[in-house]
Amino acid sequence: MESKEVFVKAHTRVIKQRVYRFVCKNCNQVVERTCYPSQPLYCLECRPQKAKPSKPNRKAIAKSKKKFTAQQPVAEEFIV
């Protein structure tokens, strides 16, 4: 049984992995899959594990945060 050590504040927590043998809900095939404590429902081909989202580009964030600061003149006819 594989395990993973995770450091949590002042102590170390060991998370154990287990090999599950189950029938996939989508393709109805008997599959073996290694995962953490919860039993999976789908095989890796039908529902692959989620990839970690990539961090957005800093330059793109900076551009999106810039706002148009110059105010356009308001026509007098719209002022009440």
C-alpha positions in Angstrom: 0.0 0.0 0.0 1.5 3.3 -1.1 1.4 6.3 1.2 2.0 10.0 1.0 3.5 12.2 3.7 2.0 15.6 4.1 3.3 18.2 6.6 0.5 20.0 8.4 1.6 22.8 10.8 3.3 21.0 13.7 3.0 17.3 12.6 3.2 14.9 9.7 0.1 13.2 8.4 0.3 10.0 6.3 -2.3 9.6 3.6 -2.6 6.0 2.4 -3.4 5.0 -1.1 -5.3 1.9 -2.0 -5.8 -0.1 -5.2 -9.5 -0.3 -6.0 -11.0 -2.9 -8.3 -14.4 -1.7 -9.6 -16.8 -1.6 -12.6 -16.6 1.7 -14.5 -20.0 3.5 -14.7 -19.4 4.7 -18.2 -17.7 1.8 -20.1 -18.8 -1.0 -17.8 -15.3 -2.6 -17.7 -13.6 -4.0 -14.7 -10.8 -1.6 -13.8 -8.1 -1.3 -11.2 -7.1 2.1 -10.1 -4.9 3.5 -7.3 -6.4 6.4 -5.4 -6.9 7.9 -2.0 -9.5 6.8 0.5 -12.7 7.3 -1.6 -13.7 4.6 -4.1 -13.7 5.9 -7.7 -16.7 5.5 -10.0 -14.9 6.0 -13.4 -11.8 4.6 -15.0 -9.0 7.0 -16.1 -10.0 6.8 -19.8 -13.6 7.8 -19.1 -12.9 10.5 -16.5 -9.2 11.3 -16.2 -7.8 12.9 -13.0 -8.0 16.7 -12.9 -4.9 18.5 -13.9 -3.7 21.4 -11.7 -4.8 24.7 -13.1 -1.9 26.8 -14.4 -1.3 30.2 -13.0 -2.4 33.1 -15.2 0.2 35.3 -16.8 1.2 38.3 -14.6 1.3 40.7 -17.6 -2.3 39.7 -18.6 -3.5 40.3 -15.1 -1.8 43.7 -15.0 -3.4 44.7 -18.3 -6.9 43.6 -17.2 -6.6 45.6 -14.0 -5.8 48.9 -15.8 -8.9 51.0 -16.2 -9.6 53.8 -18.5 -9.1 56.8 -16.2 -9.7 59.7 -18.5 -13.3 60.9 -18.3 -15.1 61.8 -21.5 -16.8 65.2 -21.6 -20.6 65.0 -20.9 -22.8 66.9 -23.2 -24.8 69.7 -21.5 -28.1 68.5 -22.9 -27.8 65.2 -20.8 -27.3 67.1 -17.5 -30.5 67.7 -15.6 
